[in-house]
Amino acid sequence: MMQTTLEDQERHLLVKVIDRVLYKLDDLERHLLVKVIDRVLYKLDDLVRPYAHKILVVIEPLLIDEDYYARIEGREIISNLAKAAGLATMIATMRPDIDHPDEYVRNTTARAFAVVASALGVPSLLLFLKAVCQSKKSWQARHTGIKIIQQIAILLGCGVLPHLRQFVEIIQHGLDDPVLKIKTVTALALAALAEAAAPYGIEAFDCVLRPLWKGIGEIKGKSLAAYLKAIGSIIPLMDAYHASYYTREVMVMLVREFETNDEEMKKTIRGKLW
């Protein structure tokens, strides 16, 4: 009876704190309330499942906060929530936001899924990611799925190496997708995977070199910048002979594009040259 009473009190406290975090707070207030959520979450363990959605609503925005420490706190809470609630609950809770019309919601959802993958292990999410990335239901779902893989690469770094080939195979179709946004996010995800795996893993990218090269000759604007970033990130993984060949070919395009007024393109080029 005593245990039940304590659990009820902890649940009540959790709901109150979550509601308070929704208000506008200064950094210190938010930090303290997030810590309270973390402690109550630890106490409730799997009893936290009914509150998973409410917790994610208030914590996910921290993942894109300008403050580095706020982002770390957000990751810690979601990681602990995933371990307490389990994979099935996390997927069921976040699944409706995967094809949400608001890109802000999809972006925070992708980052949250990356944290879940880090906490529970990438293999547990591979089948789910494959299904989402190849969804026929909506392009938004495919976009979010590919972005999840991009965020996993950014978060795990060289930890993606055991899963590199599977990730590339899961998203490679995005380079041929009729939706330009899918092409762009696929190229950015490939760039993130290559940067995370460097200097290893060139074999995993064999299947995307041809479509990337083809796309560079056909696409313009921000999407072209993403394709150039992908090629520029893969080149350092190559042996000297192939790296030299691709560098010579890409330099012609880089010089041409650097003469344009597209600041996004110039930023990409500067990042790869210096």
C-alpha positions in Angstrom: 0.0 0.0 0.0 2.8 2.4 0.9 4.6 1.6 -2.4 1.3 2.3 -4.4 0.9 5.6 -2.6 4.5 6.7 -3.4 4.0 5.8 -7.0 0.8 7.8 -7.2 2.6 10.8 -5.7 5.4 10.4 -8.2 3.0 10.2 -11.1 1.1 13.3 -9.8 4.4 15.2 -9.5 5.5 14.2 -13.0 2.3 15.5 -14.5 2.6 18.8 -12.6 6.3 19.3 -13.6 5.5 18.5 -17.3 2.7 21.0 -17.3 5.0 23.6 -15.7 7.8 23.1 -18.3 5.2 24.0 -21.0 5.3 27.6 -19.7 8.0 30.1 -20.6 10.9 29.5 -18.2 14.4 30.9 -17.9 17.3 28.5 -18.4 17.8 27.7 -14.7 14.1 27.0 -14.0 14.0 24.7 -17.1 17.2 23.0 -16.0 15.8 22.2 -12.5 12.5 21.0 -13.8 14.2 18.8 -16.4 16.3 17.3 -13.6 13.1 16.6 -11.6 11.6 14.8 -14.6 14.7 12.7 -14.9 14.6 11.7 -11.2 10.9 10.9 -11.2 11.3 8.9 -14.5 14.0 6.9 -12.8 11.7 6.1 -9.8 8.7 5.1 -12.0 10.7 3.0 -14.4 8.2 1.2 -16.8 5.3 2.8 -15.0 6.2 5.9 -17.0 4.8 4.5 -20.2 1.4 6.3 -20.1 3.3 9.6 -19.8 5.8 9.0 -22.6 4.0 11.3 -25.1 3.7 14.2 -22.6 7.4 13.9 -21.7 8.5 13.9 -25.4 6.3 16.9 -26.1 8.3 19.0 -23.6 11.7 17.4 -24.0 12.1 17.0 -27.8 12.5 20.8 -28.4 15.6 20.7 -26.2 17.2 18.6 -28.9 17.4 21.6 -31.3 18.1 24.2 -28.6 20.9 26.7 -29.2 22.4 25.8 -25.8 24.7 22.8 -25.9 23.9 21.7 -22.3 20.2 21.9 -23.0 20.6 19.5 -25.9 22.6 17.1 -23.7 19.9 17.2 -21.1 17.3 16.5 -23.7 19.2 13.5 -25.0 19.7 12.2 -21.5 16.0 12.3 -20.6 14.9 10.7 -23.9 17.6 8.0 -23.5 16.4 7.2 -20.0 12.8 7.3 -21.1 13.6 4.8 -23.9 15.3 2.4 -21.5 12.3 2.6 -19.0 9.4 2.5 -21.5 10.9 0.2 -24.1 11.2 0.3 -27.9 7.6 -0.7 -28.6 6.2 2.2 -26.5 8.7 4.7 -28.0 7.8 3.7 -31.6 4.1 3.8 -30.9 4.4 7.2 -29.2 6.4 8.9 -31.9 5.1 7.1 -35.0 2.3 9.7 -35.7 4.8 12.5 -35.9 6.9 10.8 -38.6 4.7 12.0 -41.4 3.5 15.2 -39.6 3.0 18.1 -42.0 5.1 20.4 -39.9 8.8 20.0 -40.7 9.8 21.3 -37.2 7.9 18.3 -35.6 9.5 15.9 -38.0 12.9 17.3 -37.4 12.7 16.9 -33.6 11.1 13.5 -34.0 14.1 12.4 -36.2 16.5 13.5 -33.5 14.6 11.8 -30.8 14.6 8.5 -32.7 18.4 8.8 -33.1 18.7 9.1 -29.3 16.5 6.0 -29.0 18.7 4.1 -31.4 21.8 5.2 -29.4 20.1 4.1 -26.1 18.6 0.8 -27.2 21.0 -0.2 -30.0 20.8 0.4 -33.7 19.9 -3.3 -34.7 16.6 -3.0 -32.8 15.5 -0.2 -35.1 16.8 -1.4 -38.5 13.6 -3.1 -39.7 11.5 -0.1 -38.6 13.8 2.3 -40.3 13.8 0.3 -43.5 10.0 0.4 -43.5 9.8 4.1 -42.9 12.5 5.1 -45.4 10.7 3.1 -48.1 7.1 4.2 -47.1 4.7 4.6 -50.0 2.2 6.4 -47.8 3.8 9.8 -47.8 7.1 11.5 -48.8 7.2 13.1 -45.4 7.6 9.7 -43.8 10.4 8.8 -46.1 12.0 12.2 -45.4 11.9 11.7 -41.6 13.2 8.1 -41.9 16.2 9.2 -43.9 16.8 12.1 -41.5 16.8 9.7 -38.6 19.7 7.8 -40.2 21.5 11.2 -40.8 21.0 12.1 -37.1 22.2 8.6 -36.0 25.4 9.1 -37.9 25.9 12.6 -36.4 25.2 11.2 -32.8 27.1 7.9 -33.0 30.1 9.0 -35.1 32.3 5.9 -35.8 29.7 3.8 -34.0 27.8 3.6 -37.3 30.5 1.5 -38.9 29.0 -2.0 -38.0 25.7 -0.8 -39.6 27.1 1.4 -42.4 26.3 -0.9 -45.4 22.8 -1.5 -44.2 22.2 2.3 -43.7 23.4 3.1 -47.2 21.3 0.3 -48.7 18.2 1.5 -46.8 18.5 5.1 -48.1 20.1 4.7 -51.5 16.7 4.8 -53.3 16.2 8.3 -52.1 18.7 9.6 -54.7 16.1 8.5 -57.4 13.0 9.7 -55.5 10.7 12.1 -57.5 10.6 14.5 -54.5 13.5 16.9 -54.5 13.5 17.2 -50.7 14.1 13.4 -50.5 17.0 13.6 -52.9 18.5 16.4 -50.8 18.1 14.8 -47.4 19.5 11.5 -48.8 22.6 13.2 -50.0 23.0 14.9 -46.6 22.5 11.6 -44.8 25.2 10.0 -47.0 27.5 12.9 -46.2 26.9 12.4 -42.5 27.5 8.6 -42.8 30.8 9.1 -44.7 32.0 11.7 -42.2 31.2 9.5 -39.3 32.9 6.4 -40.9 36.0 8.2 -42.1 38.5 7.0 -43.1 36.8 3.6 -43.4 33.9 2.1 -45.2 34.3 3.1 -48.9 32.9 -0.3 -50.0 29.5 0.6 -48.5 29.2 3.6 -50.8 29.8 1.8 -54.1 26.1 1.6 -54.8 25.5 5.4 -54.5 28.6 6.8 -56.4 27.0 6.5 -59.8 23.6 8.1 -58.9 25.4 10.9 -56.9 27.6 11.6 -59.9 24.6 11.6 -62.2 22.7 13.9 -59.9 25.5 16.4 -59.8 25.1 16.9 -63.5 21.4 17.3 -63.4 20.5 19.1 -60.1 20.8 22.8 -59.2 20.6 25.0 -56.1 20.5 23.6 -52.5 20.1 20.0 -53.7 23.3 20.3 -55.8 25.1 21.6 -52.7 24.0 18.5 -50.8 25.2 16.2 -53.6 28.5 17.9 -53.7 28.8 17.6 -49.9 28.1 13.9 -50.2 30.7 13.3 -52.9 33.2 15.6 -51.0 32.7 13.5 -47.8 33.1 10.2 -49.6 36.3 11.1 -51.5 38.5 11.0 -48.4 37.5 7.3 -47.9 38.8 6.3 -51.3 42.2 5.0 -52.3 44.7 7.6 -53.7 44.0 6.7 -57.4 40.2 7.1 -57.2 40.3 10.0 -54.8 42.6 11.8 -57.3 40.2 11.1 -60.2 37.1 12.2 -58.4 38.8 15.3 -57.0 39.9 16.5 -60.4 36.4 16.0 -61.8 34.7 17.7 -58.8 37.0 20.7 -58.8 35.8 21.7 -62.3 32.2 21.9 -60.9 33.3 23.6 -57.7 35.1 26.4 -59.5 32.0 26.9 -61.7 29.6 26.9 -58.8 31.8 29.2 -56.7 31.2 31.9 -59.2 27.5 31.9 -58.6 25.6 34.1 -56.0 24.3 31.0 -54.1 25.7 31.5 -50.5 24.6 27.9 -49.5 26.7 26.6 -52.4 29.7 28.7 -51.5 29.4 27.6 -47.8 29.5 23.9 -48.9 32.5 24.5 -51.2 34.4 26.3 -48.5 33.7 23.5 -46.1 35.1 20.9 -48.5 38.1 22.9 -49.7 39.3 24.2 -46.3 
